[in-house]
Amino acid sequence: MSGVSICVDDGRPPYSFVMIRGAATVSQDAHELREWATMLGGRYMGPDRAEEFGTRNGVPGELLLRLRMSKVVAHRDPAG
């Protein structure tokens, strides 16, 4: 496991951000990659395109990152 931080900010007023810290593991397991790529494809592209997304993105060379969160910081309108 390695320590990581992820920060996402919204550059539109009134501005906001979320920062997540934690320990991460990386997997290249083909079965896990395909399973997660298919699940995410169904969520974001719709159930009718889930398999297509999983086939295209659950391939060797892609990685699955799991983050065990230890701290979350979020602010809306931090300047206000």
Biopython code that builds the backbone (N, CA, C, O; Angstrom):
import numpy as np
from Bio.PDB.StructureBuilder import StructureBuilder

atoms = [
    (1, "MET", "N", (0.841, -1.184, 0.000)),
    (1, "MET", "CA", (0.000, 0.000, 0.000)),
    (1, "MET", "C", (0.880, 1.238, 0.000)),
    (1, "MET", "O", (1.957, 1.268, 0.594)),
    (2, "SER", "N", (0.392, 2.241, -0.676)),
    (2, "SER", "CA", (1.076, 3.521, -0.740)),
    (2, "SER", "C", (0.124, 4.613, -0.326)),
    (2, "SER", "O", (-1.084, 4.495, -0.527)),
    (3, "GLY", "N", (0.660, 5.694, 0.260)),
    (3, "GLY", "CA", (-0.152, 6.842, 0.625)),
    (3, "GLY", "C", (-0.416, 7.707, -0.593)),
    (3, "GLY", "O", (0.500, 7.994, -1.365)),
    (4, "VAL", "N", (-1.674, 8.129, -0.772)),
    (4, "VAL", "CA", (-2.033, 8.984, -1.896)),
    (4, "VAL", "C", (-3.011, 10.065, -1.443)),
    (4, "VAL", "O", (-3.668, 9.945, -0.409)),
    (5, "SER", "N", (-3.085, 11.115, -2.244)),
    (5, "SER", "CA", (-4.081, 12.168, -2.076)),
    (5, "SER", "C", (-4.706, 12.437, -3.432)),
    (5, "SER", "O", (-4.022, 12.445, -4.455)),
    (6, "ILE", "N", (-6.002, 12.655, -3.427)),
    (6, "ILE", "CA", (-6.733, 13.012, -4.638)),
    (6, "ILE", "C", (-7.486, 14.300, -4.321)),
    (6, "ILE", "O", (-8.141, 14.404, -3.284)),
    (7, "CYS", "N", (-7.391, 15.274, -5.213)),
    (7, "CYS", "CA", (-8.101, 16.527, -5.017)),
    (7, "CYS", "C", (-8.873, 16.856, -6.294)),
    (7, "CYS", "O", (-8.326, 16.805, -7.395)),
    (8, "VAL", "N", (-10.136, 17.190, -6.128)),
    (8, "VAL", "CA", (-10.980, 17.604, -7.246)),
    (8, "VAL", "C", (-11.558, 18.962, -6.878)),
    (8, "VAL", "O", (-12.129, 19.136, -5.802)),
    (9, "ASP", "N", (-11.401, 19.933, -7.795)),
    (9, "ASP", "CA", (-11.965, 21.244, -7.496)),
    (9, "ASP", "C", (-12.919, 21.677, -8.598)),
    (9, "ASP", "O", (-12.782, 21.287, -9.758)),
    (10, "ASP", "N", (-13.871, 22.478, -8.209)),
    (10, "ASP", "CA", (-14.836, 23.059, -9.137)),
    (10, "ASP", "C", (-14.450, 24.516, -9.309)),
    (10, "ASP", "O", (-14.540, 25.302, -8.366)),
    (11, "GLY", "N", (-14.021, 24.877, -10.513)),
    (11, "GLY", "CA", (-13.545, 26.218, -10.783)),
    (11, "GLY", "C", (-14.644, 27.216, -11.072)),
    (11, "GLY", "O", (-14.362, 28.352, -11.455)),
    (12, "ARG", "N", (-15.894, 26.814, -10.894)),
    (12, "ARG", "CA", (-17.021, 27.738, -11.120)),
    (12, "ARG", "C", (-17.453, 28.346, -9.789)),
    (12, "ARG", "O", (-17.535, 27.641, -8.784)),
    (13, "PRO", "N", (-17.728, 29.648, -9.777)),
    (13, "PRO", "CA", (-18.203, 30.270, -8.533)),
    (13, "PRO", "C", (-19.465, 29.565, -8.044)),
    (13, "PRO", "O", (-20.318, 29.211, -8.858)),
    (14, "PRO", "N", (-19.602, 29.355, -6.762)),
    (14, "PRO", "CA", (-18.828, 29.900, -5.650)),
    (14, "PRO", "C", (-17.593, 29.072, -5.299)),
    (14, "PRO", "O", (-17.038, 29.243, -4.214)),
    (15, "TYR", "N", (-17.152, 28.191, -6.176)),
    (15, "TYR", "CA", (-15.964, 27.361, -6.006)),
    (15, "TYR", "C", (-16.159, 26.336, -4.883)),
    (15, "TYR", "O", (-16.841, 26.599, -3.892)),
    (16, "SER", "N", (-15.556, 25.188, -5.059)),
    (16, "SER", "CA", (-15.601, 24.135, -4.059)),
    (16, "SER", "C", (-14.499, 23.129, -4.368)),
    (16, "SER", "O", (-13.954, 23.100, -5.472)),
    (17, "PHE", "N", (-14.184, 22.309, -3.374)),
    (17, "PHE", "CA", (-13.211, 21.246, -3.594)),
    (17, "PHE", "C", (-13.425, 20.128, -2.590)),
    (17, "PHE", "O", (-14.033, 20.312, -1.536)),
    (18, "VAL", "N", (-12.907, 18.966, -2.951)),
    (18, "VAL", "CA", (-12.850, 17.841, -2.032)),
    (18, "VAL", "C", (-11.472, 17.206, -2.171)),
    (18, "VAL", "O", (-10.977, 17.009, -3.281)),
    (19, "MET", "N", (-10.859, 16.889, -1.035)),
    (19, "MET", "CA", (-9.558, 16.231, -1.020)),
    (19, "MET", "C", (-9.699, 14.954, -0.193)),
    (19, "MET", "O", (-10.235, 14.967, 0.915)),
    (20, "ILE", "N", (-9.212, 13.863, -0.753)),
    (20, "ILE", "CA", (-9.286, 12.566, -0.090)),
    (20, "ILE", "C", (-7.867, 12.037, 0.075)),
    (20, "ILE", "O", (-7.086, 12.010, -0.876)),
    (21, "ARG", "N", (-7.548, 11.620, 1.290)),
    (21, "ARG", "CA", (-6.240, 11.008, 1.578)),
    (21, "ARG", "C", (-6.464, 9.590, 2.052)),
    (21, "ARG", "O", (-7.490, 9.274, 2.654)),
    (22, "GLY", "N", (-5.474, 8.726, 1.770)),
    (22, "GLY", "CA", (-5.586, 7.362, 2.238)),
    (22, "GLY", "C", (-4.495, 6.471, 1.693)),
    (22, "GLY", "O", (-3.528, 6.936, 1.090)),
    (23, "ALA", "N", (-4.667, 5.186, 1.915)),
    (23, "ALA", "CA", (-3.735, 4.174, 1.443)),
    (23, "ALA", "C", (-4.310, 3.509, 0.207)),
    (23, "ALA", "O", (-5.489, 3.156, 0.177)),
    (24, "ALA", "N", (-3.484, 3.339, -0.808)),
    (24, "ALA", "CA", (-3.959, 2.792, -2.082)),
    (24, "ALA", "C", (-3.267, 1.482, -2.407)),
    (24, "ALA", "O", (-2.101, 1.271, -2.076)),
    (25, "THR", "N", (-4.025, 0.600, -3.070)),
    (25, "THR", "CA", (-3.466, -0.612, -3.650)),
    (25, "THR", "C", (-3.782, -0.584, -5.142)),
    (25, "THR", "O", (-4.791, -0.025, -5.571)),
    (26, "VAL", "N", (-2.904, -1.193, -5.913)),
    (26, "VAL", "CA", (-3.063, -1.235, -7.369)),
    (26, "VAL", "C", (-3.167, -2.693, -7.796)),
    (26, "VAL", "O", (-2.409, -3.545, -7.334)),
    (27, "SER", "N", (-4.126, -2.968, -8.693)),
    (27, "SER", "CA", (-4.307, -4.319, -9.214)),
    (27, "SER", "C", (-4.260, -4.291, -10.734)),
    (27, "SER", "O", (-4.770, -3.365, -11.364)),
    (28, "GLN", "N", (-3.645, -5.315, -11.316)),
    (28, "GLN", "CA", (-3.651, -5.525, -12.757)),
    (28, "GLN", "C", (-4.385, -6.817, -13.112)),
    (28, "GLN", "O", (-4.291, -7.294, -14.242)),
    (29, "ASP", "N", (-5.116, -7.383, -12.147)),
    (29, "ASP", "CA", (-5.836, -8.632, -12.343)),
    (29, "ASP", "C", (-6.891, -8.467, -13.440)),
    (29, "ASP", "O", (-7.776, -7.619, -13.325)),
    (30, "ALA", "N", (-6.804, -9.260, -14.486)),
    (30, "ALA", "CA", (-7.676, -9.130, -15.663)),
    (30, "ALA", "C", (-9.153, -9.285, -15.305)),
    (30, "ALA", "O", (-9.992, -8.544, -15.817)),
    (31, "HIS", "N", (-9.476, -10.229, -14.440)),
    (31, "HIS", "CA", (-10.868, -10.445, -14.049)),
    (31, "HIS", "C", (-11.430, -9.225, -13.318)),
    (31, "HIS", "O", (-12.535, -8.770, -13.616)),
    (32, "GLU", "N", (-10.661, -8.700, -12.357)),
    (32, "GLU", "CA", (-11.099, -7.509, -11.618)),
    (32, "GLU", "C", (-11.256, -6.300, -12.544)),
    (32, "GLU", "O", (-12.231, -5.554, -12.448)),
    (33, "LEU", "N", (-10.288, -6.120, -13.435)),
    (33, "LEU", "CA", (-10.358, -4.985, -14.369)),
    (33, "LEU", "C", (-11.635, -5.043, -15.195)),
    (33, "LEU", "O", (-12.343, -4.043, -15.313)),
    (34, "ARG", "N", (-11.933, -6.192, -15.762)),
    (34, "ARG", "CA", (-13.112, -6.355, -16.611)),
    (34, "ARG", "C", (-14.391, -6.143, -15.800)),
    (34, "ARG", "O", (-15.322, -5.479, -16.256)),
    (35, "GLU", "N", (-14.425, -6.715, -14.594)),
    (35, "GLU", "CA", (-15.604, -6.597, -13.732)),
    (35, "GLU", "C", (-15.895, -5.132, -13.392)),
    (35, "GLU", "O", (-17.032, -4.676, -13.519)),
    (36, "TRP", "N", (-14.875, -4.406, -12.963)),
    (36, "TRP", "CA", (-15.066, -3.005, -12.589)),
    (36, "TRP", "C", (-15.331, -2.123, -13.805)),
    (36, "TRP", "O", (-16.163, -1.218, -13.733)),
    (37, "ALA", "N", (-14.654, -2.362, -14.902)),
    (37, "ALA", "CA", (-14.889, -1.566, -16.110)),
    (37, "ALA", "C", (-16.322, -1.754, -16.598)),
    (37, "ALA", "O", (-16.950, -0.797, -17.052)),
    (38, "THR", "N", (-16.843, -2.970, -16.510)),
    (38, "THR", "CA", (-18.223, -3.243, -16.922)),
    (38, "THR", "C", (-19.207, -2.563, -15.983)),
    (38, "THR", "O", (-20.179, -1.960, -16.437)),
    (39, "MET", "N", (-18.966, -2.652, -14.684)),
    (39, "MET", "CA", (-19.853, -2.024, -13.710)),
    (39, "MET", "C", (-19.876, -0.500, -13.903)),
    (39, "MET", "O", (-20.945, 0.110, -13.911)),
    (40, "LEU", "N", (-18.708, 0.103, -14.057)),
    (40, "LEU", "CA", (-18.650, 1.553, -14.251)),
    (40, "LEU", "C", (-19.247, 1.962, -15.590)),
    (40, "LEU", "O", (-19.876, 3.015, -15.697)),
    (41, "GLY", "N", (-19.054, 1.141, -16.598)),
    (41, "GLY", "CA", (-19.672, 1.407, -17.889)),
    (41, "GLY", "C", (-21.181, 1.448, -17.792)),
    (41, "GLY", "O", (-21.824, 2.310, -18.389)),
    (42, "GLY", "N", (-21.748, 0.518, -17.040)),
    (42, "GLY", "CA", (-23.190, 0.499, -16.842)),
    (42, "GLY", "C", (-23.680, 1.720, -16.085)),
    (42, "GLY", "O", (-24.755, 2.250, -16.367)),
    (43, "ARG", "N", (-22.891, 2.156, -15.134)),
    (43, "ARG", "CA", (-23.294, 3.319, -14.338)),
    (43, "ARG", "C", (-23.262, 4.610, -15.156)),
    (43, "ARG", "O", (-24.195, 5.412, -15.095)),
    (44, "TYR", "N", (-22.191, 4.806, -15.918)),
    (44, "TYR", "CA", (-22.007, 6.084, -16.604)),
    (44, "TYR", "C", (-22.443, 6.095, -18.067)),
    (44, "TYR", "O", (-22.741, 7.157, -18.613)),
    (45, "MET", "N", (-22.483, 4.933, -18.703)),
    (45, "MET", "CA", (-22.851, 4.881, -20.115)),
    (45, "MET", "C", (-24.222, 4.234, -20.320)),
    (45, "MET", "O", (-24.768, 4.257, -21.423)),
    (46, "GLY", "N", (-24.773, 3.655, -19.244)),
    (46, "GLY", "CA", (-26.064, 2.987, -19.327)),
    (46, "GLY", "C", (-25.896, 1.485, -19.408)),
    (46, "GLY", "O", (-24.899, 0.999, -19.943)),
    (47, "PRO", "N", (-26.870, 0.736, -18.878)),
    (47, "PRO", "CA", (-26.769, -0.726, -18.832)),
    (47, "PRO", "C", (-26.612, -1.368, -20.202)),
    (47, "PRO", "O", (-25.986, -2.421, -20.324)),
    (48, "ASP", "N", (-27.173, -0.745, -21.232)),
    (48, "ASP", "CA", (-27.091, -1.319, -22.572)),
    (48, "ASP", "C", (-25.685, -1.238, -23.167)),
    (48, "ASP", "O", (-25.391, -1.927, -24.143)),
    (49, "ARG", "N", (-24.816, -0.408, -22.593)),
    (49, "ARG", "CA", (-23.448, -0.280, -23.106)),
    (49, "ARG", "C", (-22.394, -0.790, -22.120)),
    (49, "ARG", "O", (-21.198, -0.642, -22.372)),
    (50, "ALA", "N", (-22.818, -1.386, -21.003)),
    (50, "ALA", "CA", (-21.894, -1.829, -19.961)),
    (50, "ALA", "C", (-20.872, -2.822, -20.485)),
    (50, "ALA", "O", (-19.674, -2.649, -20.258)),
    (51, "GLU", "N", (-21.321, -3.861, -21.185)),
    (51, "GLU", "CA", (-20.399, -4.883, -21.695)),
    (51, "GLU", "C", (-19.407, -4.290, -22.700)),
    (51, "GLU", "O", (-18.224, -4.628, -22.686)),
    (52, "GLU", "N", (-19.896, -3.406, -23.568)),
    (52, "GLU", "CA", (-19.025, -2.752, -24.543)),
    (52, "GLU", "C", (-17.903, -1.992, -23.830)),
    (52, "GLU", "O", (-16.736, -2.100, -24.208)),
    (53, "PHE", "N", (-18.258, -1.233, -22.810)),
    (53, "PHE", "CA", (-17.281, -0.464, -22.053)),
    (53, "PHE", "C", (-16.306, -1.390, -21.337)),
    (53, "PHE", "O", (-15.099, -1.146, -21.345)),
    (54, "GLY", "N", (-16.831, -2.468, -20.708)),
    (54, "GLY", "CA", (-15.976, -3.420, -20.001)),
    (54, "GLY", "C", (-14.985, -4.098, -20.924)),
    (54, "GLY", "O", (-13.825, -4.290, -20.560)),
    (55, "THR", "N", (-15.437, -4.467, -22.127)),
    (55, "THR", "CA", (-14.563, -5.113, -23.105)),
    (55, "THR", "C", (-13.471, -4.166, -23.578)),
    (55, "THR", "O", (-12.319, -4.568, -23.742)),
    (56, "ARG", "N", (-13.833, -2.910, -23.796)),
    (56, "ARG", "CA", (-12.874, -1.926, -24.306)),
    (56, "ARG", "C", (-11.874, -1.489, -23.245)),
    (56, "ARG", "O", (-10.712, -1.238, -23.566)),
    (57, "ASN", "N", (-12.299, -1.391, -21.981)),
    (57, "ASN", "CA", (-11.441, -0.802, -20.947)),
    (57, "ASN", "C", (-10.891, -1.785, -19.923)),
    (57, "ASN", "O", (-9.969, -1.431, -19.189)),
    (58, "GLY", "N", (-11.410, -2.991, -19.842)),
    (58, "GLY", "CA", (-10.902, -3.975, -18.897)),
    (58, "GLY", "C", (-9.835, -4.835, -19.535)),
    (58, "GLY", "O", (-9.992, -6.051, -19.642)),
    (59, "VAL", "N", (-8.751, -4.210, -19.957)),
    (59, "VAL", "CA", (-7.724, -4.885, -20.747)),
    (59, "VAL", "C", (-6.345, -4.741, -20.097)),
    (59, "VAL", "O", (-6.144, -3.857, -19.263)),
    (60, "PRO", "N", (-5.395, -5.603, -20.472)),
    (60, "PRO", "CA", (-4.033, -5.473, -19.964)),
    (60, "PRO", "C", (-3.486, -4.072, -20.252)),
    (60, "PRO", "O", (-3.729, -3.493, -21.310)),
    (61, "GLY", "N", (-2.751, -3.559, -19.290)),
    (61, "GLY", "CA", (-2.212, -2.211, -19.394)),
    (61, "GLY", "C", (-3.013, -1.201, -18.594)),
    (61, "GLY", "O", (-2.511, -0.128, -18.262)),
    (62, "GLU", "N", (-4.270, -1.544, -18.280)),
    (62, "GLU", "CA", (-5.099, -0.695, -17.424)),
    (62, "GLU", "C", (-4.878, -1.120, -15.976)),
    (62, "GLU", "O", (-4.450, -2.245, -15.715)),
    (63, "LEU", "N", (-5.166, -0.233, -15.045)),
    (63, "LEU", "CA", (-4.968, -0.504, -13.628)),
    (63, "LEU", "C", (-6.246, -0.247, -12.855)),
    (63, "LEU", "O", (-7.056, 0.598, -13.236)),
    (64, "LEU", "N", (-6.422, -0.977, -11.774)),
    (64, "LEU", "CA", (-7.520, -0.758, -10.845)),
    (64, "LEU", "C", (-6.900, -0.253, -9.552)),
    (64, "LEU", "O", (-6.083, -0.943, -8.942)),
    (65, "LEU", "N", (-7.279, 0.936, -9.135)),
    (65, "LEU", "CA", (-6.755, 1.555, -7.919)),
    (65, "LEU", "C", (-7.838, 1.531, -6.861)),
    (65, "LEU", "O", (-8.956, 1.984, -7.104)),
    (66, "ARG", "N", (-7.518, 1.007, -5.692)),
    (66, "ARG", "CA", (-8.447, 1.012, -4.560)),
    (66, "ARG", "C", (-7.861, 1.925, -3.489)),
    (66, "ARG", "O", (-6.696, 1.803, -3.113)),
    (67, "LEU", "N", (-8.689, 2.835, -3.012)),
    (67, "LEU", "CA", (-8.252, 3.801, -2.006)),
    (67, "LEU", "C", (-9.020, 3.565, -0.714)),
    (67, "LEU", "O", (-10.249, 3.632, -0.690)),
    (68, "ARG", "N", (-8.294, 3.290, 0.351)),
    (68, "ARG", "CA", (-8.899, 3.175, 1.685)),
    (68, "ARG", "C", (-8.750, 4.549, 2.332)),
    (68, "ARG", "O", (-7.666, 4.941, 2.763)),
    (69, "MET", "N", (-9.872, 5.269, 2.386)),
    (69, "MET", "CA", (-9.834, 6.655, 2.847)),
    (69, "MET", "C", (-9.490, 6.752, 4.327)),
    (69, "MET", "O", (-9.981, 5.982, 5.152)),
    (70, "SER", "N", (-8.627, 7.725, 4.642)),
    (70, "SER", "CA", (-8.317, 8.010, 6.036)),
    (70, "SER", "C", (-8.736, 9.424, 6.409)),
    (70, "SER", "O", (-8.927, 9.724, 7.588)),
    (71, "LYS", "N", (-8.881, 10.305, 5.405)),
    (71, "LYS", "CA", (-9.290, 11.682, 5.679)),
    (71, "LYS", "C", (-9.967, 12.265, 4.445)),
    (71, "LYS", "O", (-9.505, 12.077, 3.320)),
    (72, "VAL", "N", (-11.068, 12.973, 4.672)),
    (72, "VAL", "CA", (-11.776, 13.669, 3.605)),
    (72, "VAL", "C", (-11.967, 15.115, 4.057)),
    (72, "VAL", "O", (-12.461, 15.371, 5.155)),
    (73, "VAL", "N", (-11.571, 16.053, 3.204)),
    (73, "VAL", "CA", (-11.763, 17.478, 3.467)),
    (73, "VAL", "C", (-12.546, 18.036, 2.283)),
    (73, "VAL", "O", (-12.151, 17.845, 1.133)),
    (74, "ALA", "N", (-13.651, 18.723, 2.559)),
    (74, "ALA", "CA", (-14.451, 19.308, 1.498)),
    (74, "ALA", "C", (-14.903, 20.704, 1.918)),
    (74, "ALA", "O", (-15.277, 20.940, 3.067)),
    (75, "HIS", "N", (-14.858, 21.620, 0.953)),
    (75, "HIS", "CA", (-15.310, 22.991, 1.225)),
    (75, "HIS", "C", (-16.095, 23.514, 0.040)),
    (75, "HIS", "O", (-15.754, 23.251, -1.113)),
    (76, "ARG", "N", (-17.139, 24.250, 0.334)),
    (76, "ARG", "CA", (-17.890, 24.985, -0.670)),
    (76, "ARG", "C", (-17.733, 26.452, -0.335)),
    (76, "ARG", "O", (-17.906, 26.854, 0.815)),
    (77, "ASP", "N", (-17.407, 27.249, -1.332)),
    (77, "ASP", "CA", (-17.201, 28.681, -1.160)),
    (77, "ASP", "C", (-16.129, 28.959, -0.107)),
    (77, "ASP", "O", (-16.398, 29.670, 0.862)),
    (78, "PRO", "N", (-14.904, 28.408, -0.274)),
    (78, "PRO", "CA", (-13.865, 28.582, 0.745)),
    (78, "PRO", "C", (-13.427, 30.038, 0.929)),
    (78, "PRO", "O", (-12.879, 30.385, 1.975)),
    (79, "ALA", "N", (-13.658, 30.889, -0.066)),
    (79, "ALA", "CA", (-13.261, 32.289, 0.053)),
    (79, "ALA", "C", (-14.346, 33.141, 0.728)),
    (79, "ALA", "O", (-14.101, 34.281, 1.123)),
    (80, "GLY", "N", (-15.553, 32.563, 0.853)),
    (80, "GLY", "CA", (-16.685, 33.346, 1.352)),
    (80, "GLY", "C", (-16.807, 33.421, 2.836)),
    (80, "GLY", "O", (-17.728, 34.057, 3.348)),
]
sb = StructureBuilder()
sb.init_structure("model")
sb.init_model(0)
sb.init_chain("A")
sb.init_seg("    ")
for serial, (resi, resn, name, xyz) in enumerate(atoms, 1):
    if name == "N":
        sb.init_residue(resn, " ", resi, " ")
    sb.init_atom(name, np.array(xyz, "f"), 0.0, 1.0, " ", f" {name:<3s}", serial, name[0])
structure = sb.get_structure()
